[in-house]
Amino acid sequence: MMMVNSRAFAKLNVATIAARRHSGFISLPSFKSKTFRWMSIGLSEDEKHDAFFQMEHANWEEGFKAYDDGFGPLTQQTIPTLLSRAGFPPSKVREGDFPYALLDVATGPGFVLSAALDASLNSSGDMSDHPSIQFTGLDITHNFLALAKQRIESQLTNQPQTSSSQVDVQWVVGNAEALSMKFPKNTFDSIVCNFGILHFFSADSFLSEAYRVLRPGGKISFSAWAPPSRTEGFGITLQSVAEVGNPNVDLPEGPDFFRFGDLKDAVETMQLLGFENVDAVELSEMTWNNVKDGAMLYDILSNGTVRTKEILRRQTPEQATAIKNLVAEKYNEITNGGSRPLKMPAVVTSGQKPMSSK
């Protein structure tokens, strides 16, 4: 869900962050003298959080369909790994008479829940081992939840009643950084989050809350984009803004967009928060197959993102035209005139709440 790191766009620059976090990043010498102003200078942490949250919420309420169409074919490529590493479908019978519970955080268009539902209803295993499965989709926007609900209801309509009756789906409007305000402690067996962690002001708060609401032995997995040296759609955009646009735009302070594209950082963060059996893997074969040219890439970024959209819409008409033209030029160069799709690898990080935790 989203594109450009407002910390990379706001405090230093992509080249500096690249050097700090990811040796081997592309060099952007024209970026060195440019910085991005903080819109939130002088604000308290709560005020910074609120400003970032409001920006995210407003843009997702507006851009939900553009994200669904533009990013859907790409972000769905992480789902098999995401579900598997979150322990879904369950492989064995669990003691107790309560249903197996899966929470999809920042559910967006509902792609992950749809795949999980399909896996549970069409599993080759014996679903009688798990006669009841509780799915919960959580998002901050009503429009995304409505879109996800429509997708799931259509899917259930096409299933035999005996199969669909095994599954219960709930929809919750809520903040991922405050899960315990919506759910009791030790509620879920699996938590998944597909590219949502990039949109939380405090990813550590989300992970701490996820730990709290996971049952002992429960698993979590989340996805994030690899650095822009390898995610070509981001690299094209970052370079184009740096070269012909105005990088001095005001944005609310936000998290490092590519933080969890660093496997070491992702693993260390999870371990420090108490998770065990932590692992991170890069899905290097992911490609943006539905993007056919540079103009389409620019349109998706302009309508189906948050921070990138805010940066692009703050350009003058002349700067916007120059950026759009340069994105198209760079797209043609890097894909040899569209003869191959953009490479867009992602990282999936996973961990488990210890069985001994309370």
N, C-alpha and C positions, 0 to 999 in steps of 0.2 A: 504494500500500500504506500506509496510515497517514494520520493526520489532523492532529493538532495539534502545533505546534512547541513542544517543551519549553523552548526558549530563550525563545520568546514567552510561554510559560506559566510560565517558571521564573525569569527574571532581571528583566525589566522588565514589560511588559505589551503587549498587542497594539497599543494606541493609540500607545505610544512607538515600537515597532518600525515601525509604519506610517508615522509621521512621519519616521523616520530613512531608511527605504528606499523608500517608495512614497507620494509626495504624492498626495492624492486618496483615501486609504483612508477607510473609515467611521470616524466618531468614536465612541469608547466612553468618555464622560466618567465613568461609574461605575467604570471600571477604573483610574482614575488613582492612587488611593490603595492599590491592592492589588498585592502582589508575590508571587512564587512562590519558595519556598525551594529552594535547591540541596540535593539529597540527597548530593552528592559534594563538599561543602566539606571541604578538608583532604586530599583524595585526590591522588595523583600522576596525571599524564596517562594512564599505562598503566592505572591503577585506574579512572579515569573511563571510559576506553574499554571496559574489561571489564564494568563495571556497565551501561553502555548496551547493549553487545552481548548480555549475558545477558537483559536485559529484552526486547530485540527477538526474540531466539531463542525464548525461552519463550512469548511471546505468539503468534508466528507458528506454532509447532508446534501450538498450541491453536486458533488462529483461522483456519486456512487455508481451511476450507470456507466460513465466513461471508464471508471476503474474496472468494472465488471467486463466490459467489452475489450478494453485495451490490455489489461494485465491478466485477465482470467486464464487465457491459454498458456501464459508463462508461469504464473504462480502455482498453478495446479501440478506442475511437474515435481514439486517437492513433497506432495501429499503422501505417496506410498512410504517414503522414508520417514516422514513426520509421524504418521500413525504407527508404523512398526516400532519406532524407537520410544513411543509413548505406551507401548504394550497393548496395542489394539490391532486386530481383535484379540480378546483375552484367550490365552492358550489353555487355561485350566479352570476348574471349578473353584470358586472362592467361598470360604466359609461364611455363613451368615445368610439371612433371608432378605437382605436389602439388595436393590438392583445394582448392576455394574454401572458406574457413572463416569461419563466423559464430558469435560468442559472444553469448548472451543472459544478461546479468548480472541477478541477482535475478529469475530466470525466473518465480517464483511459480507460478500455475496453468498456465503454458505457453502463454498466449494469443499471444505474439509469435512463438514458434517455430512454433506451429500455422499462423499466417498466412504465415510465411516458407516453411514446408513446402508450403502450398497454392500459393503463388506459384511455387515452383520446379517443382512437379509439374504445374501446370496453366498454365504460361506459354505465351503465344502465340509466344514466341521459340523459337529452336532450342536445346534443352537439350543437344544434342550438343556445343555449344561448351563446356559445363561438365559433362563426363560424371560428375563426382564432386563432391558438396557435403557438407561436414562441418558439422553443427550441434552446438553444445554449450550445454547449459543448466546454469547455475550458481546455487545458492541455499544459504543457511545451514541450511535445514530439510529433513529427510528427508520430512516429510509433503507439503510443496509439490512436491518433486521426484517423489514417487510420484504425485501428482495430475497433474502435467505429463506424466509418462511414460505414464500411462494414457490421457490425451487424445491424445498423439501416436501411440501404438500403435494405438488405435482408428482414427485417421485413416489410418495406413499400411495397415491391414487392408482398407480400402475402395479402395485404389489398385491399378492393374495392377502386377504384379510387376516388369515391365521399368522402370516409372517409379520405384517405391519402391526398387529396387536402386541407383539413382543417389545415394541419400541415406543418410548415416550419422549417427546421433544418439547423442551421449554425454551422460551426466548426472554432474555433479560437485558434491559437497558442499564448499563453500569460502567464504572471506571475500573480498568484492569489494575490500577494501583491501589484499589480499595476493595479487593474481593471479599474480605472478611465482613464488609458491611452488607454483603448480599448473601453470603453462604456461611454456614457453620464450619467450624474446624473439622478436619478429617472427613470431608464430603466426597471427594472425587478419587477415582482410581487412575484416571488419565487426564492430563491437561495438555492441550496443543495450542499453538499460537503461530499462525502462518504469516510472517512479515509484519505482525502487529507490534513487536517489541521496538521497532524503529520509531513508533509514534507515541511512545510513552515518555513523559518528561523525566521520570525516574524508572529506568528498567530494573534497577535493584529493588525498588519498592514492589514492582510487579512480581519479581521472582520470590521475594520474601513472602508476599501474600499467597502466591501459588504454593509455596512450601506449607504454609499454614493450613490451606484448605485441602491439600492432598491427604489421602489416607496413608498410614504407615505402609511403606512398600510401593506406594503409588509413583507413577512416572510422569515426567513432563518433557516435552520437546518443543522447540521453537526454531523458526527459520529467519535468516537475515541475509542481506546481499553481500557478496564478496566485494572487495575493494574495486574502485573504478578503473584500476589498471587492467582488470579482467572482465568487469561488467561494461561492455562496450557502449551500451545505451547511455549509461551515466557518464562515461568518459567523454563521449561526443558532446553531451550537453554542458558539462563543466568547462570543457575547453572553449566551447563556443561563447558562453557567457563571459569567460575571462578575456577572450581575445577581442570581441567586438561589442560587448554589452556593458552595462553599468553594474558593477558588482556591489556598489555602495548603497544597498537597499536595506531598509529597516525591517527586521523580522524579530519576533519574540525569541528569546534564548531557547535553544533546544538541545537535545542530546546529540552525541556523535553518531551520525547516521550509519557509519561503517564499523562501529565498535565491535559488533559481534560477527563481523566478517573476518576478524582475527581469531583463529582457532584457539590460540594460547590464552588470549584474554577471555574468551567465552568460557573455556574450561575452568580457568582460575576463579572467575566470578562465581560460577556455580558451586565450586568446592568451598569457597569462602562462606557461602550462604548455607552450607550444611548438606548439600546434595552429595550422594555417592554414586559410583558407577557412571561418572560423568564422561561424556565423549562428544566430540565435534567432528563432523565430516563435511568436506566440500563436495557439492554435486556439480562437477565441472562440465558436464555434458549438456547443461540447460541452454536452450536457445529461444530467442524471441521470434517464433515462427510466423506470427500474424502481422508483424510489422513489415510492410512491403517497400517503404521508401522513407526518406528523411522527413518529408512533410507529415507522414503519418506518425512518425516518432514524435515530432514536435507537437502535434495535436494531442496525442495521448498524454504527454507530459504537461501540456497546458491546461488540460481539462480533468485528468484522472489522478492528480496528485495533490499535495498540500504545499510543502515548502517550495518545490520547483515551480508550481503554478504561481505562488505569491511572488517569487523572484521574477518570473517572466512577465507578469502583468504589471510590474512596477517599471518596466522599461518604457522609453519613449517609443512612438510608432516607428521611428527610423531605426532605433536599436533593436526593436523586436523583429523588424524585417531582416536586419543584418544577421541576427542570431538564427532566425529560421533558415535563411539561405546558407549559412555556414554549417548548420546541422545537416542540411541536405547534402552539402558538398562533402562533409566528413563521412556521412553515411555511405555515400557512393565510393569514396576512397577505401574505407575499411571493409566493405562488403563486395568490392569489385563490381560496382554497379548493381548491387542487389542480388548477386549470384549465390550468396549464402546468407543465412540469418545471423543476427547479432548474437554474440556469445554473452550469456547472462548467468554465470554460476552463482550459487547460493550456498550458505553454510547452515547445516542443521545441527543444533546442539541439544543434548538430552542428558537427563539425570534422574535419580531416584531418591525419594525420601526414605531414610533408613527405617527398617522394620521396628527398630528399638525406640523410635521417636514416639512421643505422646501427642 
